[in-house]
Amino acid sequence: MKDRYPMRIYSGFLLLAAILVYQPADLYGQATPAKTYNLFHPVPKQQMRDMETDRPDFTESPFTVDAGHIQYETDLFRREKERGETAEQQTIYINKANLNIGLTHSTAIQIGFENFVQQKEIDLQTGETMKRNGIGDLNIRIKQNLIGNDDGNIAVAVLPYIKFPTARYTADSKYEGGIIVPVHLKLPGEWTLGMQLEGDRLQDQEGGKMHTELMQSLTVSHEIFKHLDCIAETYYSYNTKEHHWTNYLNAAAQVELSANFKVDVGFNYGLQHDAERNYFVGTAFRF
């Protein structure tokens, strides 16, 4: 009975998401947009929506890039640290990027790649250190906005993805994949609330086999000063194979330098002793 509890949580949230998705768009104050633009017929610059990014928090944005435009988001620098029972792993990412291309009014393709990864593994018993570096894995995602891309107080999207094992710093990388459902709510006082449900098929840390992992996040953001957003977030993951919970507290700040250019800084802090902890500096721009 205990192992069924996470599934009950997710069943409830998935039911809520389904209800929101299939409600008529006019209930949320969403006008029917013109959908004549596409990759080869770009939205005019004066008609582009406000820039929305998938970073810096874990929770993805349900909004897509305007058709015919490109948005580039990247961790300029990210350092991760994870401690297991027998080893500690430290990883540094340089330019861990996401290239976001608007295909239609409500559909975008995202290409994620890691330009340089340096990984150091320390054996906690012997003190032996192993270092590796090289390019990382390639991710392909499709973001399909379902409601709220242009107007209204709620937006929902779905993002299926697949990871290709292109990493050169490790020989253990495998194909992985999953599906993400982000939700965005506008609250009174210019506060925003984000939620995300995610199911992934991931590689085990040891043994080379696969497991299913469920994730759920909650994030709030508010403009503290003009063009400065502060973000607080919590999320948890549940490994259905090991029946193991991992909880995180995250915080970030994002500065809008122009209508098409933002920079950010933040950290993700795992609460369990074996949970990942990292900090990062990143940027996003579109054209």
Beta strands, then each sheet from edge to edge (+ up, - down):
strand 1: 70-83
strand 2: 87-102
strand 3: 107-123
strand 4: 129-134
strand 5: 138-147
strand 6: 154-164
strand 7: 176-186
strand 8: 192-203
strand 9: 210-225
strand 10: 228-239
strand 11: 244-258
strand 12: 261-270
strand 13: 277-286
sheet 1: 4+ 3- 2+ 1- 13+ 12- 11+ 10- 9+ 8- 7+ 6- 5+
end
